[in-house]
Each structure stands twice: as structure tokens, then as C-alpha cells.
Amino acid sequence: MNAILDPALRAILSLCVLIVIAKITAEIFTPLKVPVLGELLAGMVFGPYALGAAITIYGVPLVEFNDIVFAFAEIGGIVLLFLAGLETSFAELKEVLWPSILTSCVGVVLTFLLGYLLSVSFGLSPQSAIILAASISVTGAAVTVRILEDLHLASTKESQVVINAVMVDSIFGVILLALARSVALNSTFPSVSNILETALKVILLLVVILAVGAYAIPYVIDQSEWRVAGSVESLSIASCFFLAALSQAIGLSSYVGALIAGMAVARAKSIKRVREFTSTIALIFSPMFFGVMGAAANLTSFNPLSAGLLAALTFIAIIGKLVGCTLPVLLLSRKNLKALNVGISMISRGEISIIIASIGLTFGIITSDLYSTIVLMTLILAFTSSILLHKSYSTTSKQSQLTQGAQK
């Protein structure tokens, strides 16, 4: 009985349950190309606010959260952001097309402004409004890229614009993560000087990585003298945790350092090995992170106001990206359908949205019902984006075939 109540064993049992259930539900959602939905839903259904508390063993809840569980969840978030950074090398960013940059900038800024104004109109405080606006502003890179790859469309011109725009969105994600943490720590509406200070910290960290890390880290990792098995992979993960800790030490989120670390390691010649290794361990840490994040959503706290905010926030999140990301491509390319494909591709949200919301929840800036609203919005947008992308690109493919047939 005492062993069952031991905090470490309780954490292990809770994580074990979440991982197993998350993988099972992810398998169910695999045909929809959005397994992350399954992992989030697993946490919501079997978390401490739902069946995890209803099902007991010797009078102890099946799923129970403590500091150990949250520590593993944070490690999972760090690994996921590191993996996202590995897909965003500085070399690729140098070659990014201006349409991609413009698409990302307009989409993020428009969505943030709409989200902030909507949140304030619902009576939320400026601090809460900033958290909600930031959480809906960045496209979910993992979901979007995964869908494009599954549809074998990653090589199309509009998909390249999308992938590059998602990369730029990741940079905005770094700034918004830093802004969210600054708001959470100060518990007040940030002044212009605070915003500038936060932006300077992010820029300083980026400059340090560009000047030192982007060259020193790949150089150390690529040393041919490493003979011990796993040295390259271990050094890569070590650099991730080091920069995550450094980021935390200077007042930014640890996730910021993890993302930038991935971008630095992406310059290494051994990037394929590192990416494969990180993808493998992410298979375990991903359900930990998304399971715990989903479990933190307390749906019992939902009320009519929350439902109305969810509907309005989801609508704004779609319109902000659809309009903000379609118009720049439309103005530059004047191809209506392909421009619309870009806008639809940018609708999905992912891990950065959940992480920003979790920062707000942890520091008491947003309530559990607002956090649940963000989690549900992420689920809805990932599902909506998947369906719309399949239909949109399918229509484009059919029209291309008809055009080619007419030309013959």
C-alpha cells in the first residue's frame, strides 16, 4: 500500500497509463493523418478530471499528477521543440522566399490582433488576452508538414511556400513564447520597455547561437574521433538541454532554447542520425507531453461563456490564417486556388499553442476553462485543417489533370 502511494511510483503508473492510452487513441486517428488528436484526447478522457479519477486502485486514482509527472511532461515539450528545430535549419531560412516571409508575417500579426481584440471583448484581462492571442497565432508545424508529406505534396510550389512560412512562424513562436512567459512572470500588462526587453533577449539568444552555437555545436557533433556508440546523439540532446536551461536562466521559456538548439544542430553533417534518434525518443515523450497537456483540460469547468469563446476563437483563428496567408500569395502569384491551398495549410495549430497556454495556466494568468478552450480549439483546427487540405489539394489535382488533358 505504501509502495503504491509512493510519489515516484504514482508518477510512473500515471505516465504508463497515459502513454498506452495515447498510443491506442493515436492509432485510431492515424487514418485522419492527425495522431496528435488521439494523444490529446487520451489525456482529456483519462486525466485526473475524468476517468483517471473515477477509476481507482486500492482507493488511489488511476491517473494522478504530481511534480514528477509535470517534469517528464516538460522534458517531452523540450524534445518536441528540439525536433521541430531540427526541421528548420538556418541555411534553409536564408533561402526562404519573400512570399513565405510575407505570408507568415501577415498571418501571425492579423491573427494575434484579432485574437486579442476578441478576448478583450469577452471581458478577459489584457494579460489573459495576450496569452490567448499568442496561442492561436502560430501554425502547427508538425501537423501541417505531416499532412503535406502524407499527401505527397511537399514538392509542389505552394507547399514549399507553406513549409517556408511555417519555418518563419517558428521564429514568431520563439518571440511569442518569450512574450507569454514575460506576461506570466510580471502578472501585468507588459509595457513597451518590457516588450522591447523581451524581444532583445530573444534576439540576443539568436545572435549567440548564430555566432557560436550554429558553428561550434555542429563542429563538436561532427568530430570523426567520436568512437563511442551514441556520442553524436547524446551530444545533440545535451546541447538541447543546455540551451533550454540557458534560456530559462535569462528569463525566457526553456522551450525557446530547445527550438533554437534544434536549428543549430540542423547544420551538422550528422543531422540525419540526430533526427532519426530524436524522432525515436519523441515516440515516448510525445504522448507524455500531449497526454499531460490534454489531461490538464478540465472540461467540467466549461460553461456557456466558454463555449461561446471557443466558437468565436476558432472562427478567428481560421479567418486570421485563411485571409492573412492567402492574400499575400494571391497578390504575388494571382493563382486563386493555389493561394487558397496555402491559406488552408496554415490553419492548423500544434504544440506551440498548447505550450503557450500551459505557461499561462501554470502561472495563473488564464483559468482552467480558458486552457481547456485552447486545447479544444487546437483539436478542432487540426481536424478541420486535415479535412480541408485533403479536399482542397484533391480539387487542385483534378483540375491540373483536366488542364493537362485539354492541352493534349
C-alpha positions in Angstrom: 0.0 0.0 0.0 2.8 2.4 0.9 4.6 1.5 -2.3 1.5 2.3 -4.3 1.3 5.7 -2.6 5.0 6.5 -3.3 5.1 9.7 -5.4 7.7 8.2 -7.9 5.7 5.0 -8.4 2.4 7.0 -8.7 4.1 9.1 -11.4 5.4 6.0 -13.3 1.9 4.4 -13.2 0.2 7.6 -14.4 2.6 8.1 -17.2 2.4 4.4 -18.2 -1.4 4.7 -18.4 -1.3 7.9 -20.4 1.3 6.5 -22.9 -0.6 3.3 -23.6 -4.0 5.0 -23.9 -2.4 7.8 -26.0 -0.9 5.4 -28.5 -4.1 3.4 -28.8 -6.2 6.6 -29.5 -3.4 7.9 -31.8 -3.8 4.7 -33.8 -7.5 5.4 -34.2 -6.8 8.9 -35.5 -4.0 7.7 -37.8 -6.3 7.4 -40.9 -7.1 11.1 -40.4 -3.3 11.9 -40.5 -3.6 13.7 -37.1 -2.4 11.2 -34.4 -1.7 14.2 -32.0 -5.5 14.4 -31.7 -5.6 11.0 -30.2 -2.8 11.8 -27.7 -4.6 15.0 -26.5 -8.0 13.2 -26.3 -6.4 10.4 -24.3 -5.2 12.8 -21.7 -8.6 14.6 -21.6 -10.6 11.3 -21.1 -8.2 9.5 -18.8 -6.8 12.6 -16.9 -7.4 13.4 -13.2 -10.5 15.4 -14.1 -12.2 12.5 -15.9 -11.9 8.7 -15.9 -8.4 8.9 -14.4 -10.0 10.0 -11.1 -13.1 7.8 -11.4 -11.1 4.6 -11.8 -9.2 3.7 -8.6 -6.8 1.0 -7.5 -6.8 0.4 -3.7 -8.7 3.7 -3.3 -6.0 5.6 -5.3 -6.9 7.3 -8.6 -5.6 5.5 -11.7 -4.0 8.8 -13.0 -2.7 11.3 -10.5 -0.5 14.2 -11.3 2.5 15.4 -9.2 5.7 17.3 -9.8 7.4 14.3 -11.3 4.7 13.9 -13.9 4.9 17.5 -14.8 8.7 17.3 -15.0 8.5 14.5 -17.6 5.9 16.4 -19.5 8.2 19.4 -19.7 11.1 17.2 -20.9 8.6 16.0 -23.6 7.9 19.5 -24.6 11.6 20.3 -24.8 12.2 17.2 -27.0 9.3 18.1 -29.3 10.5 21.7 -29.8 14.1 20.4 -30.4 12.7 18.1 -33.1 10.8 21.0 -34.7 14.0 23.0 -34.7 15.9 20.1 -36.5 13.5 20.7 -39.4 14.3 24.4 -39.5 17.9 25.0 -40.4 19.4 28.4 -40.7 20.6 27.6 -44.2 17.1 26.9 -45.3 15.9 30.2 -43.7 18.5 32.1 -45.8 16.9 30.7 -48.9 13.3 31.3 -47.9 11.2 33.1 -50.5 9.8 36.5 -49.8 6.2 35.2 -50.3 6.8 32.8 -47.5 8.1 35.5 -45.2 5.2 37.9 -46.1 2.7 35.0 -45.7 3.9 34.2 -42.2 4.2 37.8 -41.0 0.7 38.9 -42.2 -0.9 35.7 -40.9 0.7 35.9 -37.4 0.1 39.6 -36.9 -3.5 39.6 -38.2 -4.4 36.5 -36.1 -2.8 38.0 -33.0 -4.6 41.3 -33.3 -8.0 39.6 -34.0 -7.4 37.2 -31.1 -6.5 40.0 -28.7 -9.5 42.2 -29.6 -11.9 39.2 -29.4 -10.5 38.2 -26.0 -10.9 41.7 -24.6 -14.4 41.9 -25.9 -15.3 38.8 -23.9 -14.2 40.6 -20.8 -10.8 39.0 -20.3 -7.9 40.9 -18.8 -5.2 42.2 -21.1 -2.7 39.6 -19.7 -5.2 36.7 -20.4 -5.9 38.2 -23.8 -2.2 38.2 -24.7 -1.9 34.6 -23.8 -4.9 33.5 -25.8 -3.9 35.7 -28.8 -0.4 34.3 -28.8 -1.6 30.7 -28.5 -3.7 31.0 -31.7 -1.2 32.9 -33.8 1.4 30.3 -34.8 0.7 27.5 -37.2 1.3 23.9 -36.0 4.4 22.9 -37.9 4.3 19.2 -37.1 0.6 18.7 -38.2 0.9 20.8 -41.4 4.2 19.2 -42.6 2.9 15.7 -41.7 -0.3 16.2 -43.8 1.6 17.5 -46.8 4.0 14.6 -46.7 1.2 12.0 -46.3 -0.4 13.6 -49.4 2.9 13.5 -51.3 2.6 17.2 -51.9 5.7 18.5 -50.2 7.4 19.2 -53.5 4.7 21.4 -55.0 5.3 25.2 -55.3 2.6 26.2 -52.9 3.7 23.5 -50.4 7.2 25.0 -50.5 5.8 28.4 -49.6 3.8 26.8 -46.8 6.8 24.9 -45.4 9.0 28.0 -45.5 6.2 30.1 -44.0 5.9 27.5 -41.2 9.6 27.9 -40.5 9.2 31.7 -40.2 6.2 31.0 -37.9 8.5 29.0 -35.7 10.6 32.2 -35.2 7.5 34.1 -34.3 6.7 31.2 -31.9 10.0 31.9 -30.1 9.1 35.5 -29.6 5.5 34.7 -28.6 6.7 32.1 -26.1 9.1 34.7 -24.6 6.3 37.2 -24.5 3.9 34.8 -22.8 6.5 34.0 -20.1 7.2 37.7 -19.6 3.4 38.3 -19.1 3.2 35.3 -16.8 6.1 36.3 -14.6 5.2 40.0 -14.3 1.4 39.3 -14.0 0.8 42.7 -15.5 0.2 44.1 -19.0 3.7 44.4 -20.4 4.9 47.9 -21.1 6.7 48.9 -24.3 10.0 48.7 -22.5 9.2 45.1 -21.2 8.2 44.0 -24.7 11.4 45.5 -26.2 13.5 43.9 -23.4 11.9 40.5 -24.2 12.5 41.0 -27.9 16.1 41.9 -27.3 16.6 38.8 -25.1 15.3 36.7 -27.9 17.5 38.5 -30.5 20.5 38.2 -28.2 19.9 34.5 -27.8 19.6 34.1 -31.6 22.8 36.1 -32.2 24.7 34.0 -29.7 23.5 30.8 -31.3 24.3 32.2 -34.8 27.7 33.4 -33.8 28.8 30.5 -31.6 26.3 27.6 -31.4 25.4 27.3 -35.1 29.1 26.6 -35.8 30.5 25.3 -32.5 27.8 22.7 -31.9 27.8 21.2 -35.4 31.6 21.1 -35.3 31.7 19.2 -32.0 29.0 16.8 -33.0 30.6 16.1 -36.4 34.1 15.2 -34.9 35.2 11.9 -36.6 37.1 11.0 -33.4 33.9 10.1 -31.6 34.1 6.3 -31.4 31.7 5.5 -28.5 28.3 4.5 -29.8 25.7 7.2 -29.3 28.1 10.0 -28.8 26.6 12.1 -31.6 23.1 11.6 -30.4 24.0 12.2 -26.8 25.9 15.4 -27.5 22.9 16.7 -29.6 20.4 16.1 -26.8 22.9 17.6 -24.3 23.1 20.8 -26.3 19.3 20.8 -26.4 19.0 20.7 -22.6 21.9 23.1 -22.1 20.3 25.8 -24.2 16.9 25.1 -22.7 18.5 25.7 -19.2 20.3 28.8 -20.5 17.1 30.1 -22.0 15.3 29.6 -18.6 18.2 31.3 -16.8 17.9 34.5 -18.7 14.1 34.7 -18.2 12.8 33.0 -21.4 11.0 29.7 -21.7 13.1 26.6 -21.8 11.2 25.7 -25.0 12.8 28.7 -26.7 16.3 27.3 -26.1 15.2 23.8 -27.2 13.8 25.1 -30.5 17.0 27.2 -31.3 19.2 24.3 -30.3 17.4 22.2 -32.9 18.0 24.9 -35.5 21.7 24.9 -34.6 22.1 21.1 -34.7 20.4 21.1 -38.1 23.6 22.5 -39.6 25.5 19.3 -38.5 26.5 16.8 -41.2 25.1 14.1 -38.9 21.7 15.7 -38.9 20.1 12.5 -40.3 21.3 10.4 -37.4 20.2 13.1 -34.9 16.8 13.5 -36.5 16.2 9.7 -36.5 17.3 9.4 -32.9 15.2 12.3 -31.7 12.2 11.1 -33.7 12.5 7.7 -31.9 12.6 9.1 -28.3 9.8 11.5 -29.3 7.6 8.5 -29.8 7.7 8.1 -26.0 7.9 11.7 -24.9 5.2 13.0 -27.4 2.4 11.1 -25.7 3.7 12.1 -22.3 3.6 15.8 -23.2 0.3 15.8 -25.2 -1.3 13.4 -22.7 -0.4 15.6 -19.7 -1.4 18.7 -21.6 -4.7 17.2 -22.6 -5.3 15.9 -19.1 -4.9 19.4 -17.7 -8.0 20.4 -19.6 -10.9 20.4 -17.1 -14.0 20.1 -19.2 -16.2 20.1 -16.1 -15.4 23.8 -15.7 -16.8 24.5 -19.1 -19.8 27.0 -19.2 -21.9 28.7 -21.8 -19.4 31.7 -21.9 -16.5 29.2 -22.6 -18.5 27.5 -25.4 -19.1 30.9 -27.0 -15.5 31.9 -26.6 -14.4 28.6 -28.1 -16.6 29.1 -31.2 -15.5 32.7 -31.7 -11.8 31.9 -31.1 -11.9 29.0 -33.5 -13.5 31.2 -36.1 -11.0 34.0 -35.6 -8.1 31.5 -35.8 -9.3 30.2 -39.1 -10.1 33.6 -40.6 -6.8 35.1 -39.4 -4.7 32.5 -41.2 -7.0 32.0 -44.1 -7.1 35.7 -45.0 -3.7 36.7 -43.7 -1.9 33.8 -45.5 -4.0 33.6 -48.7 -3.9 37.3 -49.7 -0.1 37.7 -49.9 0.2 34.7 -52.2 -2.8 35.8 -54.2 -1.3 39.2 -54.8 2.1 37.8 -55.7 1.0 34.8 -57.8 -2.6 35.6 -58.8 -3.5 31.9 -58.8 -6.7 31.8 -56.7 -6.9 28.1 -55.9 -3.2 27.6 -55.1 -3.2 30.7 -52.9 -6.2 29.2 -51.1 -4.3 26.0 -50.6 -1.6 28.0 -48.8 -4.1 29.6 -46.5 -5.8 26.3 -45.7 -2.4 24.7 -45.0 -1.6 27.4 -42.4 -4.9 26.8 -40.4 -3.7 24.0 -38.1 -2.3 24.7 -34.7 0.0 22.5 -32.6 2.5 22.1 -29.8 3.4 25.8 -29.5 -0.3 26.7 -28.9 -0.5 24.2 -26.1 2.8 25.2 -24.6 1.9 28.9 -24.5 -1.5 28.1 -23.0 0.2 25.8 -20.4 2.5 28.7 -19.4 -0.5 30.9 -18.8 -2.2 28.2 -16.8 0.9 27.4 -14.7 1.3 31.0 -13.6 -2.4 31.6 -13.1 -2.8 34.1 -16.0 -5.6 32.0 -17.5 -8.1 29.8 -15.8 -8.6 26.0 -16.4 -11.7 26.7 -18.6 -9.7 29.1 -20.8 -6.9 26.5 -21.1 -9.5 23.8 -22.0 -10.8 26.2 -24.6 -7.3 26.4 -26.2 -6.9 22.7 -26.1 -10.3 22.1 -27.8 -9.6 24.8 -30.3 -6.3 23.0 -31.2 -8.1 19.7 -31.7 -10.8 21.3 -33.9 -8.3 23.2 -36.1 -6.1 20.2 -36.6 -9.1 18.1 -37.6 -10.5 20.9 -39.8 -7.2 21.6 -41.5 -6.7 17.9 -42.3 -10.2 17.6 -43.9 -9.9 20.9 -45.9 -6.4 20.1 -47.1 -7.4 16.7 -48.4 -10.4 18.3 -50.3 -8.5 21.4 -51.5 -5.5 19.6 -52.9 -7.7 16.9 -54.3 -9.6 19.5 -56.2 -6.3 21.1 -57.4 -5.0 17.8 -58.6 -8.2 17.1 -60.6 -8.2 20.5 -62.2 -4.5 20.0 -63.1 -5.3 16.7 -64.7 -8.2 18.2 -66.7 -5.9 21.1 -67.9 -3.2 18.7 -69.0 -5.8 16.5 -70.8 -7.2 19.6 -72.6 -3.7 20.6 -73.7 -3.1 17.1 -75.1 
